[in-house]
Amino acid sequence: MGWFRAVSGTDDPAGPRFRVASVLDATDGKAAGAAVVLTPHHLLTCAHVVNDALGKDLFDDSRPEGATLRVQTHGPSGAQLHEAQTVHWIPPRRLDGGDGPPGRGELEWAGDLAVLKVGAALCCPAPPEFRQMRVGQSVRAWHGSALSGSYADVRVKTCDSRVGYLDGALSGMAIGPAYSGGPLWSEAEGAVVGLVAACMLPPVDQAYDSRHVTRRSWGIPWQRIEAELRAAGAGSLLDRPVCDDDPARAVLADLLANVLPAPMFRADYARAVAERCGLGHPTDGSAPSPEEFARILVTEERALAALTEALRSRDPGAVTALIAAGKLSAVPRLLSPREHDRLLALLTGLPDEVVDLLPEAVRAALPLVAELPCDAGFPELLGRLEQLSGDSRSGPGELRVPGLLRAVEYVAVLCPAPERARLRLWADGVAARLGLPSSSLRERRADADEWALGRRRRTRPPRLLVHLVKAGTDAFHLRLWSDDGMGPHRAPTETGRRYSAAETAGAVLALLERLCRSAPEGVRPVVEVLLDRDCLELPVDEWEFADADGLIPGVLGAEYALVVHCPELLRRNERFLTDWRHRWDHLESSGPLRITGPSTGVREVYGKLLDRRDAARVLVEVSARARMEIIQVCLAMGVPVVLWDRGPAHEVSHVVQQVSDAPARALPEQVRSYRAKTLHRPADHPGKPVLAWADPDRALPELQLSEPTELL
């Protein structure tokens, strides 16, 4: 990585120890040696390590065709086992160029490299950087087990184009058996400079003498490794993609050369960027070149924001120029690491009732933005919002206000006073760093206040969610939730009990009475019945329950607006979920789509819905044989409002004719009124209306089975 580099902490997933792989012995499964990650699919080790793992002579020069090795990669969460095969084989050979492998007594040799390929991508950090070995470098090696305590620190004493000799201090671990093939890591370089090849041990048949070699080993320098791999046809594995083609890089480099011409100041701000972005850097006082500094700004997504954060107080004009140049690249994000982490913490700490309303606030703030992942978690939503360049309401010559800041203002107005103040202070800080006029942010804040006021005036009616699952003839599993506008809250029902239709109506009406007492004056709750696809025509609206003295009949669909909802169909094909939101946004502006005719089929309905992407409500008047299949297609393709008559099919439905001209949002009440008329004027109102209603702005509870007969 150069001047900027990954931090190599003990538990850091990018630490150098986690680039060490274990080559396991085929007989006992212990580490025969080590390897280093070369690419996401390749490992580099010594050829004699492969021979040792396969039980062959160390200097056997025959290629291990078809042999499968077991290798193990390591990370903070544990080790993973892989199978690997040798794809490039450079066996040990004599330095004098003579035929045959090196003899047993030879202390140095050439070759001795092997590239292993694993089937699946390695779940470990990106391959490290590689640099040339030089005299004086302090390097670290690990045992083939890659255990954290197995490191051995040594210094490069001599190095030519073939061999680098390494000496270790008389403390700590010494390089020994099973270290071969492992990387020699230079912390100062932030890179691998070679592979461990051999260690020089004192004679085993003599008592130790002070004249014996102590803690000396040798490694293969990277410059020889690279030359041998390229000669063997493995050069493509060494060529890393570069980002020099990023259109912003050259512009940013020129700006940095002008803004920070002195290496001392450039080093100060480079260190600030590295520390904010969690990157390592040299401690010798050196500075990156403007070109290297620019490169990190177009490869690390929050580096540019971190630089402008540090530079703002010194040179505001330079910040504006840097931000403008950064827009030429697709990499830089809007927020610095500190700003991003702070916003994520603020959103995570919001009350649950506000979190449920976050999608609504974002859509209100940015109504023209399509396909925002509002149902996803905070990180994914923030990532999409950061990509929005502005909300398109800035005058000539003014900086555009990022869409994220506008969305945060709309979320803030839904929060209690402390959370609202913290979010607004956060937005003020980001706006100041970007150089936005305070008047621009105040204007968006006023828009949010006005939206919140209108939202409070348009208080939606409370609703009762009724989840029914058939458990036999006139028997149902029942779960109830009340929703006063702040999300569903579970209401108690008897666990494991089966309810009849009348008992269900009684339980629902009992809860509705409590909801009516807390509802605004003149507002009655809506009953939303959650059904499986095969039960959409269940006559829940006709179910009755008489009160204790039998005076007043309780007909659900006549007393309360009752709609059905089928989450199963809506989630059946996720490619239509964006259509669901799009259609709902056109609920009041698009006319109804009528599906009529005795010969209408599914294919024709599919084509009509694709042609009318804005159609938010569908009126179905088809034969009884085709009706249910067509309705299910409409719901599965994201149509939020579907009206039909579950009675005997007629060419013209009385229900549809009576209520189809009503405003879309008035349909639940119009259908309720029609059902009431079927009680006192049945001859004039023969229909049996069913209204499917799926509001994407209102949350649903999780509908899962915890036991075969038990609903959550």
Buried (B, 14 or more C-beta within 10 A) or exposed (E): BBBBBBBBEEEBEBBBBBBBBBBBBBEEEEBBBBBBBBBBBBBBBBBBBBBBBBEBEBBBBEBBEEBEBBBBBBBEEEEBEBEBBBBBBBBBBBBEEEEEBBEEEEEEBBBBBBBBBBEEEBEBBBBBBBBBBBEEBEBBBBBBBBBEEBBBBBBBBEBEEBBBBBBBEEEEBBBBEBBBBBBBBBBBBBBBBBBBBBBBBEEEEEEEEEEEEBBBBBBBBBBBBBEBBBEBEBEEBBEEEEBEEBEBBBBBBBBBBEBBEEBEBBBBBBBBBBBBBBBBBBEEEEBBBBBBBBBBBBBBBBBBBBBBBBBBEEBEEBBBBBBEBBEBBEBBBBBBBBBBEBBBEBBEEBEEBBBBBBBBBBBBBBEEBEEBBBEEEBEEBBBBBBEBEBBEEBEEEEBBBBBBBBBBBBBBBBBEEEBBEBBBEBBBBBBEBBBBEEEBBEBBBEBBBEBBEEBEEEEBBBBBBBBBBBBEEEBBBBBBBBBBEBBBEEBEBEEEEBBEBBBBBBBBBEBBEEBBEEBEEEEBBBBBBBBBBEBBBBEBBBBBBEEEEEEEEBBBBBBBBBBBBBBBBBEBEEEBBBBBBBBBBBBEEBEBBBBEEEEBEEEEBBEBBEEBEBBBBBBBBBBEEBBBEBBBBBBBBBBBBBBBBBBEBBEEBBBBEBBBEBEBEEBBBBBBBBBBBBEEEEEEBBBBBBBBBBBBBBBBBEBEEEEEEEBE
